[in-house]
């Protein structure tokens, strides 16, 4: 199977882990004839909201008649999800060919690129070969030293949000994290900035002033009966959750900056592009065993708060089925999610550095002693079966995009 071939091609690079820095990716891209220089980009960083903003932008630009690349991470089921043109994922055969080409290009006498750098190089190559009009590029981790940060003149740089995550790589404070994310800003290039905590906002504002970036500080759109309105532009909101008011507004603000640069963006393209936007794994309704199931990849406190806000709007008792990676802010996530009377089933995240469900259970009971139940399972699906059988409660699967990917790969 090609899927297994992709895994085998990329697996050797996995051992290099997260290793931030631009030297390896720049050398690799130079050996590939610098495809990134042939692709105009919109660059999107931030703790949460990046994927939704990328999805809105790619959908609307395609609706406006442009050939649009989209590079996002991680994938849920298949590597090909990361690299799309006009919402169509790259074929497995093409991706395998590109990775093979990149492997042959790697200089064995130099430090090996990481797995993320290899797949990022494949995206640049694919977009350049297909002569996309624009690519919407999501930062993998941080910004300043992320492998996507190799374009000198992005059309627009976007920082969606900043909260406490990946502190192991980005630094222990919000100011440290903001400094890394603000590293995608470039001199005199337009910027769109979402709602930031005060200590992060100061850092980003300093960088904007230093680089003389024309900047738009975005306020959330206003909800309407049929969707939302931002800057007089009305549009539908297909992705659920109040957080989409700010995410959609950032996308509109970025498009307005493109319009100022001469890009054609008819109101009908904005409306229809918004309506067609899909972003799986985020407040997504699906089913299991013929029962409704809500799945969400919330894996940090800010995302968990947005998920809880949505759950509260539904006004139903909830049972959580959760697994988390060992590197996440378990306490912060539980504090945001758990309320008296909630049920909680804890499972490991397969094939990743998973937090121990028993340790999570102890922590959860300390944080919220009035849970209606708290139980651990060695595997996801028995936990789901148990939760779904209690039909008077809303069941939510969350805590890790990798856990969602595991669920979806076996569901379909």
C-alpha positions, 0 to 999 in steps of 0.5 A: 500500500502507498500509505505504508510506503509513505510511512516507511519513507518518512519514518527514518526522519522521525528520530530527529524529533523536533529540532527547530532551526532554519539552516537545514531547511534552507540548505535542502530547499537550495539544493531543490532550486529554492521552490519557496521563492516561486510561491507567493504565500500567506503565513499563519502562526498562532497557538489556536485557530491556525487551521480554521483561518487557513481553511477559510482563506484557502476556500475563499481564494479558490472560490475567487478563481485562484489556484490555491495551495494549502499546507497544514499540520498535523494530519488526522488520517493520512499524510496527504491531508497536509498538502492540498491544491484547491481543497484536493489533497496531493495523491499518495503516489505524487507525495511518495515521488516528491519524498524520494526526490528529496531523499536523493537530494539530501547531502549525507555529509550534513546534518539530516533534516527532520521529518517536518522539514522533509514534508515541508520541502515536499509542499514547497516543491508541489506548489512550485511545480503546479504554479499555484497563485498563492499558498496558505502556509500554517506554521508547524511549531512557534514561528521564528525557527519553524521550517515554514519560515523561509519566505522573505516577503509574505503577502500577509502574515497572521498571528491568530492567538497566543497561549501557553503551549510548547513551552518546552521549545518556545520558552516558559512565558507568554512573552517568550512564546509571542517572541517566537511566533512574531518571528514570522513577521517581515519588514514592511509586510502586512500583518493580521493579529488576533486577540492576544493576552497583554504580555504577548501583545506588547511583544508583537506590537514591538516587532510590528513597530520595529519592522514597520508592518502595516498591521490590522488588530482584529476584533471578533465578528458580530454574530447574526441569525445566519452567520456573522458580519465583519467590516460590513461583510456578511457571511455564513459560519459553517464551523461551530463555536464562538471562537469562529467569530474571531477566526473568520474575522482574521481571514476576512481582514487578510483578504482585505489586505490582499484586495489592497494589493490588487487581488480580486475578491468579489463578495460572492466569493467570500460568501460562498467560500465561507459556506464551503469551508470544512475543517475536520476534527474541530467541534465536528459532529459525527457518530459512533454506534449510531449515536451522536458523538462530538470530536475536538482536537483541543490539546491546550487550555485555550482550546479546551476553554473554547470547547467548554464554552461550546458544550455549555451552550448545548445545556446537556450533561457530558461524558468526556472520552479523553487521551493526551500526549505526555507533553501537554498541560494536563492540569490546565486542560482539566481545569478548563473542561471539567465540571461537577457531574461530568463523566470522564473516561481516560485512554492512551493515545496510540503510537505516540508519547501518551500521558498515563491514563491512571495518572491523569485520573488521579489529577482529574479527581484532584481538580474536580472531585465531584465528577460523576465517574472517572474510569481508565481504559487500556484502549479507546474503543471500549471506552467509547462503547461504555460512554455511548451506551449512556444515551442521556449524556453528550459524549465528547472525544477530545484531548489530542488530534492524534487520538482523533486521527486514530478514531477516524482511521478506524471509523471510515 
